[in-house]
Amino acid sequence: MSRADVSGFFNALVPVGTVEAVRQEYQVFRTAGGDFLVFSPSNRGSLSFHMTHVSATKVQALSKVVGKEEVTSGSLLKDGRLEDAFGSEDKVAMRFDLLMCLYVMVAQGSLEMEKEGRNLVFRRRKDGA
């Protein structure tokens, strides 16, 4: 699928969950192809949303790295185990991709998130989800 062709993303979207972040809410959906779409409200109007495509491959790679210890997008940015899945050239893009994958994992129920100081901290759910 080319970068401009997003028509395949909208076939049979399945709601995964909602994530209440610091400044806004993210709604996560699974596509028929197994990837994820993350929607967040736009400030351009009440009916406008930003959409981010999140690869299931990246979510799986991140799932293998996030263990019992808490992580932030910054700490994951330094983790060399993620370079193959996320690339390492553009650190700003990589941090955004990591954060979107973390939101997907929160929506799925496998991680919990809380704000500690200026950071969003993520950890595996204690109930084993």
N, C-alpha and C positions, 0 to 999 in steps of 0.2 A: 504494500500500500504506500503510495507516495505521501510525502509530508502534507500536501494540500488536501488529499482525499480522506476525509474523516467520516464518510457516509457509513462505513462498516461498523463504526463504534456504536451506533445507535440502534442496532438490531437486538431486541430482547434484553434491555438493561435490567439488571436485578439489583435492588437496593441492598447495600452491605451494612451501612450505618451512618451515623452522624458524629462528628467530632467537634466539640466546643473548644476552640483554641483561645488564645489570649484576646485577639481582636475580632475574630469572626468565627462563623460556623462553616464547617466543610461537610458536604454530603458526598458519600462515596458509593459508587455503583460498579458492578462487575459487568463486563461486556460478554457477549456470546462467545468471543474468542478467548476469554479468560483474563484479559487485562482489566485495568480499572480506569474509571473516569472520576475525577474529583472536581466537584463544583463548589465555588464560593461566590457569594454575592458581590456584584460590582457596585461601585458608587455612581455609576452612570444612569441608574434608574432602577425602580423597584422590580422590574422584570428582566434585568440584565445579570448575567453570571459569567465568571471566568471559569474555564474548563482546563484541566490538566490531565493529559494521558499518562498513566503510570503503568509501566510494563510489569507483568506478573513475574518475569525473570528477575527483575531488580528486587521485587518484594521477597521472592524466595531466597535470593542471595543475602539480603539483609537479615532475613529470619534466621539464617544459619550463623550469623555473626552476633546477633543480640542475645546475650545470655541472661544470667541472673543479676549481673551488675547493671547499674543504671548507666544510660548513655545519653548524649546530646548529639545534635547534628554535627557540632564542632568536633566532638571526640570521635565520631564515626568518620569524619572527613580525613582524619589522620590514620585511620585503620587501613593498612595496606591490603588486607584481605578483600576489600571491596573494589579495588582498582579495575579488575577485569570486568565486573558487571557495570560499574558506574563511570569508568574512565577517570583520568586524573588531570587532564589538561585544563579545563575550565572549572576552577574551584567554586565559583559562585553558582554555576549551573549544577554542579555535583551536590552542593549543600541543599539547593532547592529540591533536587530529585530525592535526596535522602529524607528530607522533611516530609515530602509528599508520600513516600513509602512508609514512613513512620505513622503518618495519619491513617493510611490504609490499614496498617496493622492494629492501630487503636480501634478503628471502626469494626474490624473483624473480631475484636475482643481478645487478641493475643497479647497486647501491650496495654499498660496504663500510662497516663501522662499527667504530670503536674508541673506547675510553675514554681521554680525555686530561684529566687532573686531575679536575674535577667534571663535565665535559661529555662527552656522547656526540657524536662527530664523524663525519659522513657525507661520503663522497666517491664519485664515479663510480669504478667498477672500472677498474683499469689495463688489464685484458685486453679492454676494449671490450664487455663483456657488456651 
